[in-house]
Amino acid sequence: MNNDSNDRKGKNARSNFIRAIIEKDLADGKNNKNVHTRFPPEPNGYLHIGHAKSICLNFGLAKDYGGKCNLRFDDTNPSKEEQEYVDSIKEDVHWLGYDWEDREFYASDYFERLYSLAEKLVELGKAYVCDLSAEQIREYRGTLKEPGRESPYRNRSIEENLDLFRRMRAGEFPDGSKVLRAKIDMASGNLNMRDPVIYRIMRKSHHRTKDDWCIYPMYDFAHCVSDSIEGITHSLCTLEFEDHRPLYDWFLEQLDVHHPQQIEFARLNLSYTVLSKRKLLTLVEEGFVQGWNDPRMPTISGLRKRGYPPWSIRNFCDRIGVAKADSVVDVALLEHAVRESLNKVAQRVMVVMDPLKVVVENYPKEKEEELEAINNPEDPEIGTRKVPFCREIYIERSDFLEDPPSKFFRLSPGKEVRLRYAYYITCTGVKKDDSGRIIEITCRYDPESRGGTTPDKRKVKGTLHWVSAKHSVPLTAMLYDRLFTVPSPEKENSDFRNFINPESLRVNNKCMAEPFVKNTAPGTFLQFERVGYFFADPDNYSHEKPIFNRTVTLRDTWARISGRGK
């Protein structure tokens, strides 16, 4: 299903500074008027909503300007990378609606080429083998206020450096004993230019190259060279790479190879959320969630399992735009985008979350009838469905109060309300158990009010949803909520784990639904009327007792804040 009613429409999509750069490059004939981008994830975790912004940007720009976008895995650190992550990333990108065609690449595809170019830097006198430990390198690096100190190994001859580097590759030295460093400027104001490490010794089996290599390139070197090899024209990165751009440019200038333009944009920061891979891994490993695809996680797989449609995420990413400065986006805007999308496609059904039995005492005991209900008022073409009605029904317990306040417009003794698609009923009695808890109420119905209208055109203020007790289907509702209780869990002066919402998941096993629900397929979007949007969990689904994940509530905070709800 593809419901891109608000999705980008070619070059008429929302303008931003990156589009302005690309359009100027095209007008100037740069890169032979080609646009070639890439999405370059490291396969060391699952993608999250922040990556979705980058995916939409890179693939979207390539599509809009008739170009190409590669999927490239920057798999240069085998100690943290796994095939599981590669597979999940590919699934996520496809699910979001993008296709890299035959352009699936890996930095590991270029290991031999990367090594040769590193040797070239040595031959040019631009790189050297250093014996300092990692701790010593940090110490020699200096600070933002003080220049660094040159390594005592910095002035080795080209011949000695080549010999040592080749012996590093041959496995003659233990892990951590030597590194290859770029020879740039230990007094640079940019710490990234103070002789950064290019290669390190690491005896870890790689998920693709196995044990072929015992040295691996650092990200900064592999990334820019991979961009160059693939003919990338516009290398889009988040703002934390802005200080790395001089190093990106330096490597490519020294090697005299194709030189893409690196452009930085603000990453997505979302309220009530953490997006640090390290912190997300902590949530998984310490059991705060039930895995990377837990519907409370901001991972793309988690959002998918919760029931976020892919087009709603694309629309959200388009709506927030692309900026040069970091900011925090209110998670309510994401939730609004989901509601907006689901409102147009979700079948309406009636589900009672906390059933209270109602006996319609003047309705014939053996009588049953079918009433007509609208499937989706936003889409009249999908028509109506039949819902059964009989003498005994369930309503929400919260829709009845024995002693209500003055502005309570739902059911109470002597008060009349409308049953959606059915009849007007008036409460005539209350039955309680020994503890005083209400277990049943009795009502009388107006036979002339079928369909919610009466001959005398009288109006009632309260309309309740309901289900037939005889025909109802039990279901389990997984009531997911925000994982954190504060807007900025990463910035508070405390461990982010202290702000985990204990009510982020409540399991409701007592829901009763109209029989239509029993025939829904896994992966179906539904709106439980007056309750929220729900998703038939494709991984844990039984037609005997379906499991539905709450995607989002009906209340739209963002619409009220922005004035859309007026």
C-alpha positions, -999 to +999 in steps of 0.1 A: +000+000+000+014+034-010-005+064+003+019+093-006-008+120-007+016+144+010+048+128-003+073+148-023+063+155-058+095+157-079+114+190-079+084+208-064+092+192-030+101+214-001+132+236-009+163+235+012+199+245+011+211+211-003+187+213-032+200+248-039+235+235-040+225+207-064+205+229-087+235+253-089+258+224-097+235+212-124+232+247-139+270+250-139+274+216-156+293+202-126+298+165-124+285+162-161+252+173-147+249+140-127+236+136-092+249+105-074+243+101-036+247+073-012+233+061+021+263+047+040+253+030+073+277+012+096+263-023+102+268-021+139+232-017+150+196-013+138+185+018+119+164+044+138+141+073+129+172+096+125+185+073+098+151+075+081+157+112+076+190+104+059+175+076+038+147+098+026+171+127+018+197+107-001+173+085-021+148+113-025+172+137-040+186+111-064+151+104-076+140+140-079+171+149-100+172+118-122+202+105-104+213+074-085+217+065-049+239+037-036+235+016-005+269+012+010+279-005+042+309+011+059+320-022+074+355-013+086+351-024+123+345-061+125+345-060+163+310-044+163+295-055+130+273-084+122+254-098+092+222-095+113+226-057+111+232-058+074+201-078+068+180-055+090+193-024+073+184-037+038+149-047+050+144-012+066+154+007+035+132-014+013+103-011+037+106+027+036+100+024-002+135+028-017+154+006-040+192+007-046+188-016-077+222-032-084+241-006-063+247-025-031+283-019-020+305-025+010+337-007+021+351-043+024+347-045-014+374-020-016+398-033+011+425-040-015+421-007-032+421+011+002+453-006+012+469+004-021+459+040-017+472+040+019+506+027+005+504+056-020+502+081+009+532+064+025+551+067-008+541+104-010+556+110+024+520+117+037+517+087+061+539+069+086+538+039+109+536+049+145+544+028+176+527+050+202+498+033+221+463+046+218+466+063+251+499+080+241+484+091+208+456+108+227+482+124+250+503+137+221+473+150+203+470+181+226+438+200+233+417+227+217+439+253+235+473+235+231+489+222+200+498+185+198+533+170+198+549+151+170+553+114+174+589+102+178+582+079+148+569+107+126+601+111+106+608+075+097+619+071+061+594+062+033+612+029+028+609+020+065+573+030+067+564+009+036+582-021+051+565-018+084+531-012+068+534-043+047+545-063+077+515-050+096+493-065+068+513-097+069+504-101+106+539-098+121+528-074+149+504-078+178+471-059+180+476-023+191+513-023+187+514-001+156+491+021+135+494+039+102+489+077+106+484+105+082+512+131+083+494+164+084+498+191+111+501+185+148+495+222+154+463+224+135+433+241+151+412+211+140+420+181+161+410+158+133+440+170+113+466+162+139+480+131+123+449+109+125+451+071+124+444+056+090+449+019+098+450-002+129+459-038+136+428-059+147+426-096+146+388-099+143+370-121+118+350-099+094+315-109+085+323-108+048+361-111+044+365-136+073+402-137+083+417-124+051+428-091+069+443-083+102+445-046+096+414-024+089+410+012+077+395+039+099+361+053+090+374+087+079+397+072+054+375+044+041+345+067+038+359+094+016+378+069-006+347+047-010+327+078-021+354+086-046+355+050-060+317+050-065+316+084-082+295+100-056+288+137-064+272+149-032+282+132+001+256+141+026+265+138+063+251+150+096+266+180+114+290+160+136+311+153+105+316+190+097+349+191+115+359+160+096+354+176+062+389+191+060+403+156+065+378+142+039+391+168+014+428+163+024+428+126+017+412+130-017+435+159-027+466+140-017+455+109-037+444+130-067+412+111-072+376+119-079+365+144-052+328+144-041+315+174-022+307+167+014+277+186+027+265+186+063+229+188+075+213+188+110+206+153+123+171+145+136+167+149+174+134+138+187+118+146+221+111+118+246+136+097+226+172+086+227+189+079+193+224+071+205+233+035+193+251+029+225+221+039+246+197+019+224+220-011+228+218-006+266+180-006+265+181-040+246+209-056+266+196-046+300+161-058+292+143-024+293+127-034+260+122-068+242+147-063+215+156-039+187+122-042+171+103-035+203+074-011+193+086+013+220+120+017+203+127+045+178+142+019+154+127+016+120+119-021+128+103-010+160+082+016+143+072-009+117+061-034+143+041-007+161+022+000+130+037+032+116+031+032+078+062+038+058+046+067+039+039+084+072+076+084+080+085+097+046+059+125+050+073+133+084+108+136+071+097+158+043+077+180+067+106+186+091+128+196+063+166+199+061+184+226+081+220+235+089+215+239+127+206+213+152+172+214+168+148+191+186+116+180+168+086+174+190+076+137+189+040+149+187+047+160+151+057+124+142+026+111+159+005+136+140+020+124+107+010+089+116-025+098+126-029+119+094-018+089+073-039+063+091-070+084+093-073+080+055-067+042+053-076+026+086-108+006+088-130+017+117-142-010+141-158-009+176-137-024+204-146-022+241-114-021+261-129-024+296-163-042+291-193-034+313-224-056+305-256-038+295-290-057+293-315-040+271-346-052+290-372-043+265-353-059+236-367-093+226-346-121+242-342-142+210-340-113+186-308-105+167-303-080+139-275-065+118-269-028+117-250-009+090-217+008+101-194+031+080-160+016+073-142+049+070-158+083+066-126+095+049-130+070+022-167+064+012-158+041-016-149+013+008-185+012+019-201-002+050-202-034+071-228-052+092-225-053+130-247-076+151-270-063+178-288-082+205-303-079+240-269-080+258-241-057+248-208-044+263-199-007+267-168+009+282-169+009+319-157+045+319-188+054+298-211+049+329-212+067+362-238+061+388-233+096+403-220+117+374-208+154+375-229+180+358-211+178+324-209+141+321-226+134+287-224+096+288-246+070+305-260+074+340-292+064+358-322+080+340-301+094+312-304+087+275-275+082+251-270+070+216-254+037+207-233+043+176-251+029+144-278+014+167-304+029+191-311+053+219-310+037+253-319+050+288-304+035+320-330+020+343-310+001+368-276-010+383-265-044+396-235-047+419-215-075+434-209-080+471-180-055+471-201-028+456-186-030+422-210-024+393-212-056+372-242-049+351-266-022+341-301-024+326-315-001+300-345+004+278-342+012+241-363+032+218-372+010+188-379+041+167-343+052+170-326+026+148-296+041+131-294+069+157-323+090+147-359+093+160-392+105+144-393+135+168-357+144+159-346+147+195-309+150+202-287+135+228-252+147+236-236+113+243-227+087+217-211+054+229-194+026+210-204-010+220-202-046+209-227-074+210-220-097+240-231-128+221-210-121+189-180-103+204-144-115+198-118-113+225-085-097+217-054-085+234-043-049+231-007-040+236-010-004+248+023+012+239+033+047+251+064+069+250+094+051+265+106+081+285+088+105+309+109+136+301+114+154+268+152+153+269+163+120+286+198+123+272+204+159+285+191+155+320+217+156+348+211+119+355+213+085+339+188+084+310+176+050+324+161+069+354+135+084+331+121+052+315+083+053+316+070+024+338+037+027+319+053+025+284+036-009+279+003-021+294-012-054+282-050-055+281-064-090+278-100-082+284-109-063+252-140-074+233-144-065+196-171-067+169-167-099+149-152-082+119-119-081+137-116-119+137-112-119+099-085-092+097-051-103+084-018-097+102-005-063+094-039-047+092-044-011+103-075-004+123-090+025+141-107+014+173-134+040+174-130+065+202-098+047+214-069+049+189-052+034+159-041-002+162-020-026+141-025-064+139+009-077+151+022-098+122+046-117+145+022-127+172-012-131+156-040-156+162-075-154+147-088-170+179-075-141+200-058-115+178-030-093+192-031-056+183-004-031+190-015+004+197+002+026+171-010+060+184-038+074+204-066+095+188-057+126+207-035+148+185-014+171+206+005+185+176-027+195+158-038+214+189-005+231+193-001+241+157-037+252+152-045+223+128-072+211+153-092+243+152 
